[in-house]
């Protein structure tokens, strides 16, 4: 069974939307329900395309009962981009990819291609500062350890909430401390 334009118009009328910044967006769960009405035996599959250093790229594929691909969607999430992503960035990425794939099928796109969840996540990420990676945190910890400095004394708020700009300044200051220590040792021994 193939999906007709009339079928899409009918299911799209039943999809609830939420208003975000004056525009209507469909939620992914409603897009999935609409797809199940259109293709009860169709499939939605997801796969991780790439996952490296806290960033995941996911692909979703929507197919009809005969296995014909109706739409694909990709999404990418960064583990440190928001509070929710710290524990659920893979799940958020999967949901976004599914929403986009269903959008390309034509489900829930009367208002916008992106889903409500995808837009909220994008807005949150724009308002949430980017923090340094675990690798950068380890570099700072090693630098502090080599200089016999206590993390809590130098960074009372901890190092896991440092922005890249703060990290760059911290590294410069710690390198300067090293130079000063070397110069003091040379002066004392020289």
N, C-alpha and C positions, 0 to 999 in steps of 0.2 A: 504494500500500500504506500503510495506516495502522498506527501503532504501538499495540499493545494493552498493557494493564496487565501481562499475563502476559509479554510481550516485555521490558518494563522490569524486571520482577522477575528474569527470566533473566539479562539483561546486567549488572544491578547485582550479582548474586552473583559475577560474575567480576572486578569492579572491585576492584583492590587499594586499600587505604586506609593512611594513616599516622596514627599516634597523636600528637596534639599537645595537651598539657595534659589528657590523659585522655579525649579525644574523638577519634573517627575521622573523617578527612577524605579525600575522593577527590582525586587529582591530575587536572589538566586533561587531560594526555595520555591518561590512562585513560578519561576521559569522552569524548574525541574517538574513541578506538578503539571504545568501546561504541556511539557514534552511527553509526560506519561499519558496524558489524555490523547495526544496525537499519535503516539507510538508506544502502546503499552508494553511491547516486547522489544523496543529499541534499546540501545545501549549508550551509556555515558562512561567512557574510560578515561583514566588520567595516568600520566606517567611523569616521573621526574626526568627532565631533559638534562639538567645540570645542577649540581649542588657543590658549592665551594666557598669556604671561608664565611659561612653564615648567610650565603645568598643562594636561594633556590629558584630555578626556572622550571615551570610546570607546563605540560601540554595536556589539553582535554580534547577528546574526540567524541562527537555525537554521531551515531549511526542508526539507520532504521532497522526494521526486523530482518531485512535481507543482508545487512552488513554494509550497505552503501553509506559512505561518509556524507553526512549532511552539513557538518561544520566542525571547525577546529578553533581552538583558542589558546593563547599563551598568556602566562602571567609570571611576574617575578616579584619576590619578596625578600626583604633583608631582615634578618633575625633581630637586629638592634634598632630597627626603624620605629618601633612603637612599643608601648608597654605590653600589649596583647601579643605582638610578634615574638617577644622574648620567650614565650612558651608555645606559641601556635603559628609560627610563620609558615610552616609547611601546609598546615590545614587552611590558612587564609589564602595562600597561593593557589591551592587546589580549588577552593571555592571561586576565586576570581577567574581562573582558567575555564571552569565549567560555565560560569555566567557568560563569559565572552563567547565560548563555543555555541551556547544556546542562542545568544544574541545574533551570531552569524547565520544561524538557522532562520532567524526572523522572530524569535520568541522574546517578547518583552522589550521590543525596541521602539515602541511607539513614542516614548519619551526620550530615550537615550540608549546608545549601545552599551555603555558601561552599567554595571549593576549598582544598586544603592550601596552595597557593602564595599564595592571597589572605590566608589567616590568618597565615602566616609574615610576609608583607609588612606586614600591619597591626600585628603585634606588634613588628616591627623599627621601624616608623615611630613607635610609641608610645615606644620606648626611644631613638630617635635624635632629638637636638635639631634644631629647625628653624633653618636658617641664612638670613641676609639674601640678598636677590635681587641679581642683577647690577646692576640700576638703583641700589639702595641702596649697593652697593660703589662705583659711579661717583660718587655724591654724596659719599661719604667721601673718595675720591681727589681730587675737585675742592676740597673743603674743606681738605685737607692741602696741596695745591698752592698755594692762595691764601695760606696761612700760612707757606709755605716750610718745611714740615715733611716729614721723610722717613717713608714708610710703615713701613719696617722698624724705625725708632727708636720710633715711637708704637705700632705693632702688631707686635711681634716674631714672633708666630705667623701673621701675615698677616690680611687682612680677609675672605677668603672663608669662614672658619669662625666668623664672629661670629654670635651669636644676635640675634634682634630686640631683646632687652633690652640686650645689650652695644652694639648699634648706637645705641639711644636715648641711652644714657649717653655714648657717644663724640661724638654730635652735640652734646649739651648742653655737654660739656667743650670742644669745638672752638668753639662759639659763645661760650663764656666767654673763651677765649683771644682771640677777635676783639675782644670788649668791652674786655679788658685792654689789648690793643695800641692800640686807638683812644684809650683813656683816657691811656695813656703818651705817645702822639703829641701829644695835646691839651695835656698837662702840659708836654711839652718845648717845644712851639711857643707856649704861651700865656702 
